[in-house]
Amino acid sequence: MRDIIVEASNIEYEYKKNNDDTQTAPVLRELNTIINEGEFVVVIGRNGSGKSTFARLLNAILIPSQGVIYIGGKKTSDEENLWEVRRTVGMVFQNPDNQIVATSVEEDVAFGPENLGIPSNEIVKRVKEALKNVGMEELEKASPHHLSGGQKQRVAIAGILAMKPKCIVLDEATSMLDPIGRKEVLTVLKDLNRKENITIIHITHHMEEAVLAKRVLVIDQGKIVMDGNPHEIFSRVNKIKALGLDVPQVAELFYELKKSGYNVPDNVLTVEEAVQCLADIIIKA
């Protein structure tokens, strides 16, 4: 049985309105979930649903107003656990430029381990390993500011990897990238999850990215309202649309085909699945 890496129990979070302690705006309400080590989880929801707040709670950037979050069994609200929580869960944010702090790729990746007090020889080893894992070893001497968006985000991920986290949380980390950059980052995430058993929690508004996960959480009005594998989630097209979300293009196509009277399954998500399904229909016809 896999270890639990994230346990959120009855989580609520409220933002203060206009620096007025007496007025609050609730964001998360009675949120409960468990994420096991080695899972690849995508979190989706409309703007303002609480996705980014949830992400920041996992790294103890924010602390719940009510309820408890445990990271690797450690309570995030206990100040003595702060460093251990942040070593366990690494964060990658939306804009890679905001995470670049050095003038070369290797120096940028080394920044995190240096702040953890890791010995120099171990840092060198970690930097090389992390850059290799994200396919950036040949650009270790390059200036991060001259890289493409996808490359910058891969450097940001390498900087997190060098700190040896068990979990990486990405808060809309592909939203500012072009399709090539998104593909680069997602390839890295899949490899890290499959080969290194690193838990991935990816918050995104790109539905095609959710298809790649093993599990999808849907947040609406601060609560998790759907939880299942991508085929289970996106087969419920009407419910997804009622929540103000889109579905992957292939799922949309088969949904429309079914509405038009064609006898097609409602859980087709990828182009490969669509081709196979249509081929089977043609053969039977």
N, C-alpha and C positions, 0 to 999 in steps of 0.2 A: 504494500500500500504506500502511495506517495505521500510525502510530507506536505502539510498545509503551509503555504507561504503567505497567503493573505486571508485574514478572517475579519470581516466587517459585521458587527452586530448592532442592529438598531441605530444606525448612524443618522444623525441629523447635523446640519450645518446651516448657520444663519450669518449673513453679512449685515454689518451695521449700516444704517442709512445716514448719509451725510454727517458722519462723525457724531451721530446722536445715539448714545447708548440705550435710549429708551425705545428706539424704533429699529426693527430688524426686518430683513428680507430673507425668508427661508429658501434654501436652495436644495438641500437634500432632506428627505423625510423617510424615516424607518427603512433605511437601505440595509439590506442583508445580503451577503454573499461569501462564498468560500472559493478560493483559487488555489489549486494544488501546484506544487513544484513541477516544472516541465510543461505546463499548459501554454498554449498559444491562444490568447483571448483577445477578441476585438470588442470594443465598446462603442456603440452608436447611439445617437439620439439627436433630436432637433437642437438648434441653437438655444441656449438658456436652460437646457434640461438638467444640467449638473455634471456633465462629463468631465470637464476640466477641474472642477472642484473635487470630484472623486479622485482624479489623478494626483492632485496636490496633497490630498489626505494620505495617500499611500507612501509618500516620501517624507511625511511629517512637516511639509512646508506649511500646511494648515493642520489644525487639531480639531476634532469633532466638537460641536457645541454640546451634543449628547451622544451616548453610545461609545463603543470601544472598537478600535482597529488594532489588530495584532499583526505584526510583520515577523514571520519566522518565530512566532510565539512571544514576541516582545511588544508590549503596549506602547503605541506611538506617543501617547500623552505623558509618559514618564520621561522626564528630561534626561535622566541617566542613560536612556536607551537611544537617544537621538543619533549618535554617530553610528551605532550598530544598525539602526533602521536604514540610514542613508547609505551604508556600505552594502546592505542587502538589496535595496531598491535604488537603481540608478534612473535618473530622469533625462529624457531628451525632449526639448521643447520645439515649438512651432518654427521659430526663426533661427537657423543655424548660426547666423552672424552674431547673435546675442550670446552664444556659448564659446566663441573663439576669443582666446585670451593671449595667444602667443604669436610670434612672427614666423614660425615654421610648424609644419604638421606634427613632427615628432615632439617638439616642445609643448605643443598644445595637448597632445595625448598624455604627456608626462605630468601635466599640471595637477590632475586629481591625485595620483599616487604620491606625488611630492607633498601634497597637503595632508596626506595620511601618515607621513613620516616613514614611508617605505624606503629601505636602503637603496642607494644609487644603482648598484649592480642588478638588483631585482627590478628596478624601474626600467632599465634598459631592456631587460628581457621581456617585461610586460608590454612595453611600447611596441616592440617588434612583433610580438605575438598578436596584439590587438590589431595592428595595422594589417597583418597578414589575414586575419579573420574577416576584415571588411574589404579586402582587396585593394589596399592603398599603400602597400609596402614600397612600391616604386616611387611614390611621391612624398616620402618622409622628409625630404629637405625642402619641399615646395612651400611657398607662402599660402596659407589657408585662404587668404583674401582673393587669390587668383583662381580658385577652384570653382567648379560649377556648383549649383545648389545641392544636387545629389551627392557630390563628392564632399561638400562641407558637412552634410548631415551624416555621412559615413564616418568622417573624422570625429564628429560629436559622439557617435556611437562607440568608436574606438576609445575615446577618452573615458567613457563609462566602463567599457570592458576592462580597461587597464586597472580599474579599481576592484575587479573580480566580484561583480554583483551576482546574486542568484536570480535577480529579476530586473528587467528593463521595462520602464513605463514610458510610452511615447505619447505625448499630448499634442495631437494634430501635427505630428512631425513631418508629414508628407504634404500638408495642405498648401505650402508655398512652392512646391516643386512641380516641374513639368512631368509629363508621363515617363520620360526616360529616367529622370531622377527618382520618381516614385518606385519604378521597377528596380532600380539599383538598391534602394533602401530595403524594399520588401524581400529581395533575394537574400540580402545579408541577414535580415530577421529570421527568415525561414531556416537558413543554414545554422544560425546560432541556436535556434530552438531544437533543431533536429540533431545536430552534431555535439553541441555543448550542454544540452538539456537546460538552457537558460529560459526561465519563464518570461514570456512576452505578453504585455498588456498594452494594446495599441488602440488609442482613441482616434477615431477618424470619421470623416463625413463622406468618404469614398466607399460606396457600397461594394464595388468590385474588390476592394481590399479585404472586406469582411469575409468574402468567399474563401479566402486563403486560410482563415483561422480554423481551429478545431472547435471553438466555442464562441458564441456571440451573446453579449449582454446588451439589451436595449433599455436605456434609461429614459424615462419620461416623467416630468414634474418631480424630479428628485428621487424617484423610486425605480428599481429594476422591475420592469413589467414583462420582459421576455428573457428567457435564458435557455439556449439550446445550441445544437450544431447548425451551421449555415443552412443546410437543406431544410431542417425543421423550421427555422426562423423565416426564411424567404419563401417558403411554400404558402405562408399566410399573408399573401399580398395585400388583401383588403385591410388587415389589421395594421400592417406596416404603413400603408398609405394613410390610414386614419390617424396614425401617430405623427404625420407630417414628414414622413421619410420616403425616399425612393427605394426601389429594389434594383438589383443588378440588371443590366440590359437584357441578358438572356432570359432571366426570370420574367421580366416584363413581356418579352416576346411570347413566351409560352403561356403566360397568363392571358394575353389577348387572343392567342390561338384557341385556347380552351373556351373563352367567352364566345368565340365565333362558331363553336360547335365541333371543333376538332378534338378527337380523343387522344390527348397528349397528357403526360404526367405533369404535376404541378411543383415538382422539386428539382427541375433542371436549372443549373446555375452557370455552367461553363460552356464555352464554345465546343469543347471536346465532347461533353455530355450531350449537347444539342445535336451535333453531327451524328453521333452514335444512335440517338433516339430517332432522328428523322430517317436515318438509313434503315433502322429496324422496321419503321412504319412502311417505308417504300417496299422493302423486301416482302413484308406480309401482304401488302396490297397486290 
